[in-house]
Amino acid sequence: MADPGLFYATGFMVMLYHMFTLSPVPSPQSPVEILVHDAFTLIL
């Protein structure tokens, strides 16, 4: 199991990314965001 702090830090960066891009939906061209979303879905 990965360190939960890593998920929180990654999620925070993704949140900041969405704030700056004003994009509430992850872009299909961004597999990293999809993986992060899947990781949070598995945790929650």
PyMOL commands that place a pseudoatom at each C-alpha (Angstrom):
pseudoatom trace, name=CA, resn=MET, resi=1, chain=A, elem=C, hetatm=0, pos=[0.000, 0.000, 0.000]
pseudoatom trace, name=CA, resn=ALA, resi=2, chain=A, elem=C, hetatm=0, pos=[1.318, 3.408, -0.918]
pseudoatom trace, name=CA, resn=ASP, resi=3, chain=A, elem=C, hetatm=0, pos=[1.831, 6.189, 1.581]
pseudoatom trace, name=CA, resn=PRO, resi=4, chain=A, elem=C, hetatm=0, pos=[-1.517, 8.007, 2.097]
pseudoatom trace, name=CA, resn=GLY, resi=5, chain=A, elem=C, hetatm=0, pos=[0.376, 11.297, 2.298]
pseudoatom trace, name=CA, resn=LEU, resi=6, chain=A, elem=C, hetatm=0, pos=[1.406, 10.788, -1.323]
pseudoatom trace, name=CA, resn=PHE, resi=7, chain=A, elem=C, hetatm=0, pos=[-2.230, 10.564, -2.388]
pseudoatom trace, name=CA, resn=TYR, resi=8, chain=A, elem=C, hetatm=0, pos=[-3.130, 13.687, -0.410]
pseudoatom trace, name=CA, resn=ALA, resi=9, chain=A, elem=C, hetatm=0, pos=[-0.219, 15.635, -1.909]
pseudoatom trace, name=CA, resn=THR, resi=10, chain=A, elem=C, hetatm=0, pos=[-1.063, 14.457, -5.427]
pseudoatom trace, name=CA, resn=GLY, resi=11, chain=A, elem=C, hetatm=0, pos=[-4.738, 15.244, -4.946]
pseudoatom trace, name=CA, resn=PHE, resi=12, chain=A, elem=C, hetatm=0, pos=[-3.838, 18.709, -3.689]
pseudoatom trace, name=CA, resn=MET, resi=13, chain=A, elem=C, hetatm=0, pos=[-1.714, 19.361, -6.770]
pseudoatom trace, name=CA, resn=VAL, resi=14, chain=A, elem=C, hetatm=0, pos=[-4.521, 18.138, -9.031]
pseudoatom trace, name=CA, resn=MET, resi=15, chain=A, elem=C, hetatm=0, pos=[-6.941, 20.431, -7.187]
pseudoatom trace, name=CA, resn=LEU, resi=16, chain=A, elem=C, hetatm=0, pos=[-4.611, 23.397, -7.745]
pseudoatom trace, name=CA, resn=TYR, resi=17, chain=A, elem=C, hetatm=0, pos=[-4.284, 22.374, -11.399]
pseudoatom trace, name=CA, resn=HIS, resi=18, chain=A, elem=C, hetatm=0, pos=[-8.062, 22.426, -11.798]
pseudoatom trace, name=CA, resn=MET, resi=19, chain=A, elem=C, hetatm=0, pos=[-8.275, 25.788, -10.028]
pseudoatom trace, name=CA, resn=PHE, resi=20, chain=A, elem=C, hetatm=0, pos=[-5.761, 27.333, -12.421]
pseudoatom trace, name=CA, resn=THR, resi=21, chain=A, elem=C, hetatm=0, pos=[-7.247, 25.739, -15.532]
pseudoatom trace, name=CA, resn=LEU, resi=22, chain=A, elem=C, hetatm=0, pos=[-10.868, 26.214, -14.420]
pseudoatom trace, name=CA, resn=SER, resi=23, chain=A, elem=C, hetatm=0, pos=[-11.537, 22.680, -15.609]
pseudoatom trace, name=CA, resn=PRO, resi=24, chain=A, elem=C, hetatm=0, pos=[-13.753, 20.630, -13.251]
pseudoatom trace, name=CA, resn=VAL, resi=25, chain=A, elem=C, hetatm=0, pos=[-13.433, 17.519, -15.413]
pseudoatom trace, name=CA, resn=PRO, resi=26, chain=A, elem=C, hetatm=0, pos=[-10.087, 15.752, -15.964]
pseudoatom trace, name=CA, resn=SER, resi=27, chain=A, elem=C, hetatm=0, pos=[-8.944, 15.818, -19.573]
pseudoatom trace, name=CA, resn=PRO, resi=28, chain=A, elem=C, hetatm=0, pos=[-9.055, 12.460, -21.419]
pseudoatom trace, name=CA, resn=GLN, resi=29, chain=A, elem=C, hetatm=0, pos=[-5.548, 13.255, -22.679]
pseudoatom trace, name=CA, resn=SER, resi=30, chain=A, elem=C, hetatm=0, pos=[-4.222, 13.222, -19.109]
pseudoatom trace, name=CA, resn=PRO, resi=31, chain=A, elem=C, hetatm=0, pos=[-3.712, 9.612, -17.941]
pseudoatom trace, name=CA, resn=VAL, resi=32, chain=A, elem=C, hetatm=0, pos=[-2.060, 10.876, -14.752]
pseudoatom trace, name=CA, resn=GLU, resi=33, chain=A, elem=C, hetatm=0, pos=[-5.249, 12.563, -13.605]
pseudoatom trace, name=CA, resn=ILE, resi=34, chain=A, elem=C, hetatm=0, pos=[-7.231, 9.441, -14.487]
pseudoatom trace, name=CA, resn=LEU, resi=35, chain=A, elem=C, hetatm=0, pos=[-4.872, 7.332, -12.368]
pseudoatom trace, name=CA, resn=VAL, resi=36, chain=A, elem=C, hetatm=0, pos=[-5.134, 9.800, -9.485]
pseudoatom trace, name=CA, resn=HIS, resi=37, chain=A, elem=C, hetatm=0, pos=[-8.925, 9.759, -9.749]
pseudoatom trace, name=CA, resn=ASP, resi=38, chain=A, elem=C, hetatm=0, pos=[-8.932, 5.945, -9.727]
pseudoatom trace, name=CA, resn=ALA, resi=39, chain=A, elem=C, hetatm=0, pos=[-6.614, 5.928, -6.706]
pseudoatom trace, name=CA, resn=PHE, resi=40, chain=A, elem=C, hetatm=0, pos=[-8.921, 8.229, -4.744]
pseudoatom trace, name=CA, resn=THR, resi=41, chain=A, elem=C, hetatm=0, pos=[-11.933, 6.156, -5.822]
pseudoatom trace, name=CA, resn=LEU, resi=42, chain=A, elem=C, hetatm=0, pos=[-10.274, 3.017, -4.453]
pseudoatom trace, name=CA, resn=ILE, resi=43, chain=A, elem=C, hetatm=0, pos=[-9.398, 4.749, -1.173]
pseudoatom trace, name=CA, resn=LEU, resi=44, chain=A, elem=C, hetatm=0, pos=[-12.804, 6.342, -0.672]
for i in range(1, 44): cmd.bond("trace and resi %d" % i, "trace and resi %d" % (i + 1))
show_as sticks, trace
zoom trace
